[in-house]
Amino acid sequence: MIALLALVPVAVWLYLLAGRGMFWMMAERDDADDPPPPSTWPSVVAVVPARNEADVIARSIGSLLAQDYPGSFRIVLVDDQSGDGTGDAARRLDATGRLDVLAGSPRPQGWAGKVWAMKQGVERAGAPDYIWFTDADIEHAEENLRKLVARAEAGGRVLTSLMVKLHCKSWAEAYLIPAFVFFFDMLYPFAYVNDPKRKIAAAAGGCMLARRDALERAGGIAAIKSEIIDDCALGRAMKAQGPIWLGLTERASSIRPYAGLPEIRRMVARSAYAQLGYSPLNLLGAFAGMLIVYASAPALAVFARDSAQASGILAWAAMMLSFQPIAKFYRVSPLWGLALPLIGFVYALFTLDSAVQHWRGRGGMWKGRAQAMGRT
């Protein structure tokens, strides 16, 4: 009986390796091909929600002002009631007149904070061909917008999104950040996201280029006003309007380091329970799934015997193999793949913490605001 049960994690990992869009290969990259430039470069307005980003705003906005984009390009930064002088710091950066710093208004009931800032930015942007949503802690290579627009135009895409390269230099970051992208791609396989025939949709909020007319058809930013996982919600809304694309990039990077495990925990816990639909039953199911997918393989490899032990070793080896492409992308040791069961356990604890915070009325907590389910 144990030998038969031991085949379950093997079957799961064989499926993940051979199916699920081959997510673990991380093949959807913006440098995998080079779309031709459009005959006419469309107009673009970057919308940057910013709340207490004074320490990084010079690098992020500076990288936007340095874009070598051949078409019309402006930037709207929405200062989301910062208390650290973010808006004033941004105003000092612009010598070209392309940067518009907007003082954000108080968040209405029922709106998530970042989404409300995005809406104000879209309204201020006017009527460009594209809206480029990017975060205030992201630094872009000077060709990034040009490459984004070329990809969007070549594929007729209504949303083109890049999973920016997250900060990964400390021990804590090496331990958890590559796995964050790995788990995201497992949940939303980029190949499926990019396939118009499949319903699965997602986006990465740090860098999203949206066609304005398609965004309006989707109901505008108001269509996702209460969403904590706003990027994936926008991906779903936009895929209903046309093809979308999501991939990894080296051309955009997060410049804010994570100050140890507690900060990474807060980043994950902000949205993990929302991903489960705020359902205790889904939470239990997620834990059971984590046990089957991650914990059972090393347990069998260490404590079982004969064929059951062999099954555990095989599943653990498949797990380690699947982690190698993302480890290479982030330039961390391939041996982190051996720790994937423990990493998965830590993420399970973060998910439980997300649920506890929600039950305490502090769900979606980010930069001093609890936003889940419309809480203020």
C-alpha positions, -999 to +999 in steps of 0.1 A: +000+000+000+028+024+009+046+016-023+015+025-043+010+058-024+046+066-029+040+067-066+017+098-062+045+124-058+063+107-087+033+110-109+028+146-098+063+156-107+064+137-139+033+156-149+048+189-139+080+182-159+062+170-190+030+190-188+017+222-173+031+242-202+067+231-194+066+260-170+098+251-152+119+256-184+112+294-181+113+296-219+091+326-223+117+353-223+117+388-239+152+381-253+142+348-269+133+366-301+135+401-316+101+414-330+105+438-359+098+475-352+064+489-362+062+512-392+048+539-370+056+541-333+024+545-312+021+570-284+027+558-248+021+572-214+038+555-184+016+554-152+037+550-121+018+546-087+042+556-059+038+555-022+068+563+001+094+556-026+117+585-021+148+563-016+144+547-050+125+571-071+155+588-087+167+555-102+133+543-114+120+576-128+155+583-142+154+551-161+120+560-176+132+595-186+162+578-203+141+555-226+152+556-262+116+553-275+112+568-310+075+577-305+056+601-282+062+592-246+052+608-213+052+598-177+025+603-150+037+596-115+008+593-090+021+603-055-002+581-034-002+602-003+034+595+005+048+607+038+085+608+027+086+634+000+083+611-029+065+636-051+089+664-044+119+641-051+103+631-084+096+667-095+133+675-092+142+649-118+125+663-148+143+687-171+124+677-202+087+684-193+078+648-199+071+640-163+038+649-147+036+644-109+000+640-097-009+643-060-032+614-054-065+618-037-077+597-007-087+562-015-125+556-018-142+528+000-140+496-020-108+504-039-074+488-033-047+515-028-025+508-058-055+503-081-069+537-071-036+553-079-035+535-113-070+548-121-060+584-113-029+580-135-049+566-164-073+595-162-044+620-163-028+602-192-054+613-217-058+592-249-025+576-259-023+544-278-008+525-249-007+528-211+025+515-195+020+505-159+052+502-140+061+503-103+081+530-087+109+506-075+116+492-110+146+502-131+144+498-169+170+494-195+169+522-220+155+500-248+128+483-227+098+503-238+109+501-275+112+463-272+078+461-254+060+481-280+076+462-308+064+429-293+029+442-286+025+456-321+040+426-339+016+402-321-015+425-320-014+421-282-037+440-259-015+434-229+023+428-229+038+421-195+072+414-181+081+395-149+108+419-138+139+405-123+135+407-085+163+417-062+182+386-053+216+392-036+212+383+001+209+348+016+172+353+024+166+364-012+184+335-027+164+312-004+130+325-014+129+349-044+137+325-073+111+301-058+085+330-058+088+332-096+089+294-099+056+291-080+040+319-099+049+303-132+036+269-119+003+286-110+001+306-142+022+288-168+034+316-191+029+294-222-008+290-213-011+327-205+003+335-240-019+310-258-052+327-270-069+293-270-065+289-232-085+307-206-057+310-180-045+346-178-020+366-157+003+396-158+032+409-137+024+443-121+059+457-123+057+461-161+025+460-180+019+476-214-019+478-221-036+491-252-058+519-240-088+511-262-088+475-251-085+486-215-115+508-219-135+479-235-126+458-205-142+483-182-111+503-174-093+502-141-127+503-123-132+467-134-105+455-110-109+482-083-110+459-053-085+434-064-054+428-042-038+407-070-044+435-094-020+424-121-036+389-126-070+405-125-060+429-152-046+400-172-080+382-171-099+413-180-075+421-210-074+385-223-111+387-228-103+415-253-075+399-272-041+381-270-018+389-241+018+380-235+039+374-203+076+365-200+107+369-180+131+398-186+166+410-178+157+445-191+137+455-159+148+449-124+135+456-089+159+479-071+144+475-036+162+448-016+142+426+008+153+432+043+154+395+054+127+369+058+101+391+075+099+415+046+096+386+021+069+371+043+049+404+042+052+405+004+038+370+000+012+373+028-002+404+013-020+384-014-016+347-007-050+342+010-067+364-017-053+339-043-073+312-024-105+332-026-104+339+011-117+303+015-107+282+046-115+251+025-091+262-002-065+269+025-068+233+037-066+220+002-035+241-005-018+227+025-027+191+015-014+198-019+019+212-006+023+181+015+018+158-015+039+179-039+068+189-017+069+172+017+062+136+007+092+131-015+120+139+010+100+120+037+099+089+016+135+093+005+147+095+041+123+073+061+109+047+036+125+016+023+127-004-010+104+008-038+088+035-017+122+050-009+131+048-046+099+067-055+108+094-030+143+098-044+129+100-079+103+126-071+129+147-051+153+145-081+126+156-105+119+185-081+156+195-081+157+193-119+127+215-123+143+242-103+175+245-123+163+270-150+151+296-125+182+291-103+203+298-134+183+328-143+188+343-108+224+331-107+221+312-075+235+278-066+217+248-083+218+231-049+189+253-038+168+228-058+175+203-030+159+227-005+127+231-025+107+210-001+117+233+028+111+264+007+076+251-002+070+246+035+080+282+043+057+295+016+029+273+031+035+291+064+034+325+047+000+315+032-013+305+066+000+339+080-019+356+051-051+339+062-045+348+099-039+385+090-071+385+070-091+370+099-076+397+121-089+424+098-054+432+084-056+414+051-038+428+021-016+449+044+009+470+024+027+502+034+004+508+063-030+500+046-051+469+050-070+465+017-084+430+014-122+428+009-125+466+010-111+470+045-095+504+053 
